[in-house]
């Protein structure tokens, strides 16, 4: 790799829209790795633009730094990730995203009704959760967590 193919931290910040301090943080977290030039300045490979863009997107979808790092660890830092690398990462995140979408859809459809939380504040609660029977199944909004309402006495 030619030295001219490497980016300064300022160039990487400009291209990704991240603050220099954020790039340093992601470097500390092991999500990108810098080389040091003769003057001791950080130099990044161009593929770090995509790595950091992926980090931003994954964080917006609620993935943790640890989850993101686990995926990126499978791609060597100096290697320019290829289509197969990103396809594998995408398929691994897809299952979790699908589960979140399913949960959010259920929440959207059921939030205005009895969710089995035990508040008993809606008229429907008396039908779907009489005497807070859902509470016997555990804490939280039991019906949104997948438990079925018990109707009747």
MDAnalysis code that builds the backbone (N, CA, C; Angstrom):
import MDAnalysis as mda
import numpy as np

u = mda.Universe.empty(459, n_residues=153, atom_resindex=np.repeat(np.arange(153), 3), trajectory=True)
u.add_TopologyAttr("name", ["N", "CA", "C"] * 153)
u.add_TopologyAttr("resid", np.arange(1, 154))
u.add_TopologyAttr("resname", ["UNK", "UNK", "UNK", "UNK", "UNK", "UNK", "UNK", "UNK", "UNK", "UNK", "UNK", "UNK", "UNK", "UNK", "UNK", "UNK", "UNK", "UNK", "UNK", "UNK", "UNK", "UNK", "UNK", "UNK", "UNK", "UNK", "UNK", "UNK", "UNK", "UNK", "UNK", "UNK", "UNK", "UNK", "UNK", "UNK", "UNK", "UNK", "UNK", "UNK", "UNK", "UNK", "UNK", "UNK", "UNK", "UNK", "UNK", "UNK", "UNK", "UNK", "UNK", "UNK", "UNK", "UNK", "UNK", "UNK", "UNK", "UNK", "UNK", "UNK", "UNK", "UNK", "UNK", "UNK", "UNK", "UNK", "UNK", "UNK", "UNK", "UNK", "UNK", "UNK", "UNK", "UNK", "UNK", "UNK", "UNK", "UNK", "UNK", "UNK", "UNK", "UNK", "UNK", "UNK", "UNK", "UNK", "UNK", "UNK", "UNK", "UNK", "UNK", "UNK", "UNK", "UNK", "UNK", "UNK", "UNK", "UNK", "UNK", "UNK", "UNK", "UNK", "UNK", "UNK", "UNK", "UNK", "UNK", "UNK", "UNK", "UNK", "UNK", "UNK", "UNK", "UNK", "UNK", "UNK", "UNK", "UNK", "UNK", "UNK", "UNK", "UNK", "UNK", "UNK", "UNK", "UNK", "UNK", "UNK", "UNK", "UNK", "UNK", "UNK", "UNK", "UNK", "UNK", "UNK", "UNK", "UNK", "UNK", "UNK", "UNK", "UNK", "UNK", "UNK", "UNK", "UNK", "UNK", "UNK", "UNK", "UNK", "UNK", "UNK", "UNK"])
u.atoms.positions = np.array([
    [0.855, -1.177, 0.000],
    [0.000, 0.000, 0.000],
    [0.896, 1.233, 0.000],
    [0.606, 2.158, -0.849],
    [1.377, 3.391, -0.934],
    [0.981, 4.324, 0.219],
    [1.947, 5.111, 0.661],
    [1.686, 6.064, 1.744],
    [0.598, 7.058, 1.349],
    [0.484, 7.356, 0.061],
    [-0.532, 8.311, -0.394],
    [-1.939, 7.729, -0.335],
    [-2.032, 6.420, -0.166],
    [-3.352, 5.775, -0.050],
    [-3.904, 5.885, 1.369],
    [-3.102, 6.380, 2.286],
    [-3.525, 6.483, 3.672],
    [-4.081, 7.874, 3.942],
    [-5.046, 7.922, 4.849],
    [-5.723, 9.180, 5.185],
    [-5.310, 9.654, 6.564],
    [-5.198, 10.955, 6.704],
    [-4.973, 11.515, 8.039],
    [-6.286, 11.422, 8.813],
    [-6.200, 11.595, 10.113],
    [-7.416, 11.553, 10.926],
    [-8.362, 12.687, 10.538],
    [-7.802, 13.838, 10.160],
    [-8.630, 14.959, 9.713],
    [-9.364, 14.645, 8.411],
    [-8.669, 13.990, 7.479],
    [-9.309, 13.604, 6.218],
    [-10.412, 12.580, 6.467],
    [-10.145, 11.634, 7.364],
    [-11.154, 10.624, 7.702],
    [-12.360, 11.281, 8.370],
    [-12.097, 12.243, 9.233],
    [-13.188, 12.968, 9.901],
    [-14.031, 13.722, 8.877],
    [-13.371, 14.364, 7.950],
    [-14.089, 15.121, 6.925],
    [-14.955, 14.207, 6.066],
    [-14.427, 13.047, 5.721],
    [-15.157, 12.136, 4.834],
    [-16.309, 11.429, 5.536],
    [-16.158, 11.129, 6.819],
    [-17.199, 10.392, 7.548],
    [-18.176, 11.299, 8.288],
    [-17.795, 12.557, 8.502],
    [-18.631, 13.471, 9.267],
    [-18.471, 13.312, 10.765],
    [-17.513, 12.501, 11.171],
    [-17.256, 12.288, 12.595],
    [-16.259, 13.308, 13.122],
    [-16.357, 13.599, 14.392],
    [-15.343, 14.427, 15.035],
    [-14.066, 13.606, 15.184],
    [-12.939, 14.278, 15.185],
    [-11.656, 13.605, 15.375],
    [-11.674, 12.825, 16.689],
    [-12.262, 13.397, 17.710],
    [-12.328, 12.710, 19.009],
    [-13.131, 11.416, 18.912],
    [-14.166, 11.400, 18.099],
    [-14.960, 10.179, 17.918],
    [-14.138, 9.103, 17.212],
    [-13.364, 9.508, 16.231],
    [-12.511, 8.535, 15.535],
    [-11.487, 7.957, 16.503],
    [-10.912, 8.795, 17.345],
    [-9.968, 8.301, 18.361],
    [-10.664, 7.307, 19.299],
    [-11.904, 7.628, 19.680],
    [-12.666, 6.716, 20.544],
    [-12.885, 5.366, 19.843],
    [-13.308, 5.400, 18.588],
    [-13.532, 4.150, 17.861],
    [-12.227, 3.378, 17.680],
    [-11.138, 4.096, 17.547],
    [-9.835, 3.432, 17.478],
    [-9.537, 2.741, 18.809],
    [-9.783, 3.426, 19.918],
    [-9.576, 2.833, 21.254],
    [-10.445, 1.587, 21.440],
    [-11.621, 1.593, 20.829],
    [-12.555, 0.470, 20.944],
    [-12.208, -0.675, 19.989],
    [-11.201, -0.468, 19.150],
    [-10.759, -1.528, 18.247],
    [-11.567, -1.646, 16.968],
    [-12.324, -0.605, 16.625],
    [-13.153, -0.662, 15.412],
    [-12.384, -0.235, 14.163],
    [-11.367, 0.576, 14.343],
    [-10.432, 0.939, 13.282],
    [-9.031, 0.919, 13.881],
    [-8.055, 0.856, 13.021],
    [-6.681, 0.805, 13.488],
    [-5.838, 1.735, 12.631],
    [-5.078, 2.603, 13.276],
    [-4.241, 3.563, 12.551],
    [-2.797, 3.083, 12.506],
    [-2.146, 3.474, 11.442],
    [-0.700, 3.320, 11.336],
    [-0.100, 4.641, 11.772],
    [1.118, 4.642, 12.201],
    [1.808, 5.888, 12.552],
    [2.877, 6.151, 11.495],
    [2.895, 7.378, 10.981],
    [3.936, 7.737, 10.020],
    [5.206, 8.114, 10.772],
    [6.249, 8.524, 10.033],
    [7.531, 8.857, 10.652],
    [7.395, 9.980, 11.675],
    [6.436, 10.870, 11.469],
    [6.205, 11.968, 12.404],
    [5.300, 11.591, 13.564],
    [4.825, 10.341, 13.612],
    [3.966, 9.872, 14.691],
    [2.491, 10.182, 14.499],
    [2.124, 10.690, 13.320],
    [0.727, 11.021, 13.045],
    [-0.042, 9.775, 12.608],
    [-1.298, 9.723, 13.003],
    [-2.158, 8.605, 12.616],
    [-2.416, 8.638, 11.113],
    [-2.426, 7.462, 10.506],
    [-2.804, 7.301, 9.105],
    [-3.729, 6.103, 9.023],
    [-4.838, 6.288, 8.316],
    [-5.866, 5.260, 8.184],
    [-5.954, 4.801, 6.737],
    [-6.413, 3.572, 6.547],
    [-6.645, 3.064, 5.193],
    [-8.017, 3.548, 4.736],
    [-8.199, 3.639, 3.427],
    [-9.461, 4.150, 2.879],
    [-10.659, 3.289, 3.292],
    [-10.445, 2.004, 3.491],
    [-11.565, 1.139, 3.890],
    [-12.116, 1.513, 5.261],
    [-11.364, 2.298, 6.036],
    [-11.880, 2.757, 7.331],
    [-13.051, 3.718, 7.166],
    [-13.174, 4.342, 6.003],
    [-14.351, 5.176, 5.738],
    [-15.602, 4.313, 5.828],
    [-15.564, 3.156, 5.194],
    [-16.736, 2.269, 5.221],
    [-16.928, 1.663, 6.598],
    [-15.835, 1.265, 7.233],
    [-15.946, 0.704, 8.582],
    [-16.660, 1.679, 9.507],
    [-16.231, 2.942, 9.510],
    [-16.836, 3.930, 10.400],
    [-18.262, 4.263, 9.988],
    [-18.531, 4.257, 8.701],
    [-19.911, 4.470, 8.237],
    [-20.805, 3.338, 8.729],
    [-20.295, 2.116, 8.672],
    [-21.030, 0.964, 9.182],
    [-21.278, 1.100, 10.683],
    [-20.268, 1.548, 11.416],
    [-20.415, 1.742, 12.864],
    [-21.550, 2.717, 13.148],
    [-21.570, 3.826, 12.431],
    [-22.626, 4.833, 12.640],
    [-24.007, 4.257, 12.376],
    [-24.154, 3.541, 11.287],
    [-25.454, 2.966, 10.929],
    [-25.865, 1.909, 11.953],
    [-24.928, 1.023, 12.291],
    [-25.241, -0.047, 13.243],
    [-25.639, 0.522, 14.600],
    [-24.975, 1.589, 15.028],
    [-25.348, 2.211, 16.303],
    [-26.739, 2.830, 16.220],
    [-27.093, 3.401, 15.082],
    [-28.436, 3.963, 14.925],
    [-29.499, 2.877, 15.030],
    [-29.149, 1.652, 14.651],
    [-30.095, 0.542, 14.768],
    [-30.040, -0.118, 16.138],
    [-29.236, 0.443, 17.050],
    [-29.222, -0.031, 18.424],
    [-28.203, -1.112, 18.729],
    [-27.308, -1.416, 17.805],
    [-26.277, -2.410, 18.090],
    [-25.202, -1.773, 18.975],
    [-24.655, -2.565, 19.859],
    [-23.643, -2.076, 20.785],
    [-22.267, -2.085, 20.126],
    [-21.355, -1.351, 20.728],
    [-19.972, -1.343, 20.245],
    [-19.425, -2.775, 20.240],
    [-19.728, -3.533, 21.283],
    [-19.237, -4.917, 21.363],
    [-19.773, -5.762, 20.208],
    [-21.051, -5.621, 19.874],
    [-21.622, -6.378, 18.754],
    [-20.985, -5.966, 17.430],
    [-20.778, -4.681, 17.278],
    [-20.174, -4.169, 16.048],
    [-18.728, -4.650, 15.941],
    [-17.993, -4.562, 17.037],
    [-16.601, -5.005, 17.047],
    [-16.501, -6.489, 16.687],
    [-17.400, -7.277, 17.221],
    [-17.385, -8.717, 16.940],
    [-17.484, -8.965, 15.430],
    [-18.328, -8.221, 14.774],
    [-18.468, -8.380, 13.321],
    [-17.236, -7.868, 12.579],
    [-16.762, -6.706, 12.963],
    [-15.612, -6.121, 12.267],
    [-14.319, -6.882, 12.531],
    [-14.231, -7.579, 13.657],
    [-13.036, -8.362, 13.954],
    [-12.805, -9.469, 12.935],
    [-13.854, -9.852, 12.239],
    [-13.710, -10.916, 11.247],
    [-13.114, -10.414, 9.926],
    [-12.933, -9.085, 9.821],
    [-12.329, -8.488, 8.633],
    [-11.003, -7.874, 9.055],
    [-9.901, -8.336, 8.501],
    [-8.611, -7.725, 8.887],
    [-8.621, -6.219, 8.629],
    [-8.055, -5.445, 9.582],
    [-8.083, -3.988, 9.497],
    [-7.512, -3.433, 8.206],
    [-6.414, -3.986, 7.724],
    [-5.773, -3.420, 6.534],
    [-6.429, -3.913, 5.250],
    [-7.330, -4.878, 5.357],
    [-7.977, -5.421, 4.171],
    [-9.167, -4.546, 3.793],
    [-9.304, -4.300, 2.532],
    [-10.474, -3.579, 2.055],
    [-11.632, -4.570, 2.038],
    [-12.629, -4.403, 2.908],
    [-13.731, -5.375, 2.964],
    [-14.410, -5.502, 1.613],
    [-14.658, -6.733, 1.245],
    [-15.309, -6.993, -0.031],
    [-16.789, -7.268, 0.136],
    [-17.427, -7.526, -0.978],
    [-18.872, -7.785, -0.985],
    [-19.219, -8.971, -0.092],
    [-18.412, -10.023, -0.134],
    [-18.687, -11.205, 0.696],
    [-18.607, -10.878, 2.186],
    [-17.630, -10.038, 2.554],
    [-17.506, -9.641, 3.967],
    [-18.768, -8.926, 4.433],
    [-19.222, -7.950, 3.641],
    [-20.390, -7.170, 4.034],
    [-21.668, -7.999, 3.965],
    [-21.738, -8.943, 3.021],
    [-22.918, -9.813, 2.924],
    [-23.031, -10.694, 4.163],
    [-21.896, -11.221, 4.641],
    [-21.909, -12.068, 5.840],
    [-22.352, -11.256, 7.059],
    [-21.793, -10.067, 7.224],
    [-22.168, -9.206, 8.350],
    [-23.649, -8.848, 8.256],
    [-24.088, -8.521, 7.063],
    [-25.490, -8.159, 6.857],
    [-26.408, -9.308, 7.239],
    [-26.073, -10.517, 6.850],
    [-26.949, -11.655, 7.162],
    [-26.997, -11.915, 8.663],
    [-25.882, -11.677, 9.355],
    [-25.869, -11.895, 10.803],
    [-26.692, -10.843, 11.536],
    [-26.663, -9.612, 11.057],
    [-27.455, -8.555, 11.679],
    [-28.922, -8.639, 11.262],
    [-29.188, -9.205, 10.104],
    [-30.550, -9.252, 9.577],
    [-31.508, -9.982, 10.518],
    [-31.080, -11.095, 11.064],
    [-31.952, -11.863, 11.958],
    [-32.356, -11.031, 13.174],
    [-31.408, -10.325, 13.741],
    [-31.733, -9.491, 14.902],
    [-32.623, -8.318, 14.502],
    [-32.353, -7.719, 13.356],
    [-33.195, -6.619, 12.883],
    [-34.615, -7.106, 12.620],
    [-34.764, -8.293, 12.030],
    [-36.095, -8.851, 11.778],
    [-36.860, -9.062, 13.078],
    [-36.170, -9.545, 14.105],
    [-36.814, -9.743, 15.409],
    [-37.245, -8.402, 16.005],
    [-36.420, -7.385, 15.854],
    [-36.779, -6.064, 16.361],
    [-37.975, -5.500, 15.603],
    [-37.987, -5.684, 14.298],
    [-39.107, -5.211, 13.485],
    [-40.394, -5.890, 13.924],
    [-40.329, -7.181, 14.180],
    [-41.512, -7.924, 14.632],
    [-42.007, -7.388, 15.975],
    [-41.081, -7.131, 16.884],
    [-41.447, -6.593, 18.192],
    [-42.048, -5.200, 18.061],
    [-41.448, -4.364, 17.239],
    [-41.956, -3.002, 17.055],
    [-43.328, -3.011, 16.386],
    [-43.537, -3.923, 15.447],
    [-44.838, -4.038, 14.796],
    [-45.894, -4.448, 15.812],
    [-45.568, -5.402, 16.652],
    [-46.497, -5.832, 17.701],
    [-46.794, -4.678, 18.650],
    [-45.772, -3.946, 19.031],
    [-45.956, -2.794, 19.905],
    [-46.879, -1.769, 19.266],
    [-46.635, -1.467, 17.986],
    [-47.459, -0.481, 17.283],
    [-48.921, -0.918, 17.248],
    [-49.164, -2.203, 17.054],
    [-50.535, -2.698, 16.918],
    [-51.247, -2.879, 18.251],
    [-50.509, -3.074, 19.320],
    [-51.125, -3.428, 20.596],
    [-51.016, -2.363, 21.680],
    [-50.260, -1.312, 21.457],
    [-49.989, -0.360, 22.521],
    [-51.247, 0.334, 23.032],
    [-52.251, 0.479, 22.185],
    [-53.467, 1.160, 22.632],
    [-54.429, 0.226, 23.363],
    [-54.053, -1.028, 23.531],
    [-54.880, -1.998, 24.239],
    [-54.147, -2.529, 25.458],
    [-54.678, -3.564, 26.033],
    [-54.064, -4.174, 27.208],
    [-52.785, -4.896, 26.789],
    [-51.676, -4.538, 27.432],
    [-50.398, -5.167, 27.110],
    [-49.939, -6.107, 28.221],
    [-50.760, -6.273, 29.249],
    [-50.434, -7.197, 30.334],
    [-49.408, -6.680, 31.306],
    [-49.340, -5.352, 31.450],
    [-48.329, -4.763, 32.338],
    [-48.795, -4.697, 33.791],
    [-50.092, -4.816, 34.015],
    [-50.609, -4.776, 35.384],
    [-51.154, -3.438, 35.815],
    [-51.171, -2.451, 34.940],
    [-51.662, -1.134, 35.347],
    [-53.182, -1.134, 35.518],
    [-53.873, -1.955, 34.739],
    [-55.326, -2.089, 34.774],
    [-56.029, -0.740, 34.580],
    [-55.419, 0.129, 33.794],
    [-55.966, 1.470, 33.612],
    [-56.931, 1.590, 32.436],
    [-56.986, 0.589, 31.579],
    [-57.892, 0.630, 30.435],
    [-59.080, -0.293, 30.674],
    [-60.210, 0.041, 30.079],
    [-61.392, -0.830, 30.214],
    [-61.093, -2.226, 29.692],
    [-60.287, -2.309, 28.638],
    [-59.940, -3.613, 28.063],
    [-59.163, -4.485, 29.039],
    [-58.460, -3.876, 29.981],
    [-57.655, -4.653, 30.925],
    [-58.530, -5.598, 31.753],
    [-59.718, -5.152, 32.076],
    [-60.619, -6.002, 32.862],
    [-60.992, -7.265, 32.088],
    [-61.016, -7.185, 30.755],
    [-61.325, -8.351, 29.927],
    [-60.097, -9.212, 29.666],
    [-58.997, -8.569, 29.311],
    [-57.795, -9.301, 28.905],
    [-56.871, -9.664, 30.053],
    [-56.938, -8.932, 31.150],
    [-56.048, -9.186, 32.285],
    [-56.808, -9.015, 33.594],
    [-57.864, -9.787, 33.785],
    [-58.646, -9.624, 35.014],
    [-57.793, -9.914, 36.254],
    [-57.922, -9.047, 37.223],
    [-57.178, -9.192, 38.483],
    [-55.673, -9.340, 38.263],
    [-55.188, -8.774, 37.183],
    [-53.761, -8.815, 36.831],
    [-53.209, -10.239, 36.811],
    [-53.918, -11.120, 36.140],
    [-53.438, -12.508, 35.995],
    [-52.111, -12.580, 35.254],
    [-51.866, -11.612, 34.375],
    [-50.607, -11.612, 33.627],
    [-49.401, -11.480, 34.552],
    [-49.608, -10.841, 35.707],
    [-48.511, -10.664, 36.657],
    [-47.945, -11.981, 37.160],
    [-48.758, -13.030, 37.155],
    [-48.289, -14.343, 37.592],
    [-47.277, -14.934, 36.612],
    [-47.260, -14.396, 35.398],
    [-46.342, -14.911, 34.374],
    [-44.990, -14.215, 34.421],
    [-44.871, -13.176, 35.235],
    [-43.604, -12.469, 35.350],
    [-43.785, -10.974, 35.220],
    [-42.668, -10.275, 35.285],
    [-42.684, -8.820, 35.215],
    [-42.751, -8.332, 33.781],
    [-43.166, -7.080, 33.632],
    [-43.159, -6.440, 32.321],
    [-44.463, -6.602, 31.571],
    [-44.512, -6.048, 30.380],
    [-45.729, -6.120, 29.555],
    [-45.860, -7.514, 28.947],
    [-46.434, -8.421, 29.673],
    [-46.446, -9.843, 29.333],
    [-47.000, -10.122, 27.942],
    [-48.050, -9.419, 27.546],
    [-48.669, -9.716, 26.249],
    [-47.801, -9.229, 25.100],
    [-47.053, -8.160, 25.313],
    [-46.108, -7.726, 24.281],
    [-44.883, -8.626, 24.243],
    [-44.596, -9.281, 25.362],
    [-43.458, -10.190, 25.422],
    [-43.805, -11.572, 24.880],
    [-45.053, -11.764, 24.438],
    [-45.414, -13.016, 23.790],
    [-46.391, -13.891, 24.532],
    [-46.693, -13.580, 25.793],
    [-47.693, -14.372, 26.521],
    [-49.071, -14.077, 25.967],
    [-49.928, -15.059, 25.997],
    [-51.308, -14.897, 25.504],
    [-52.220, -14.467, 26.648],
    [-53.128, -13.516, 26.360],
    [-54.067, -13.106, 27.400],
    [-55.004, -14.256, 27.760],
    [-55.361, -14.311, 29.030],
    [-56.360, -15.274, 29.497],
    [-57.652, -14.507, 29.661],
    [-58.674, -14.908, 28.961],
    [-59.955, -14.219, 29.096],
    [-60.911, -15.072, 29.918],
    [-61.789, -14.399, 30.549],
    [-62.822, -15.078, 31.318],
    [-62.422, -15.273, 32.764],
    [-63.382, -15.686, 33.591],
    [-63.119, -15.865, 35.034],
    [-62.323, -17.106, 35.339],
])
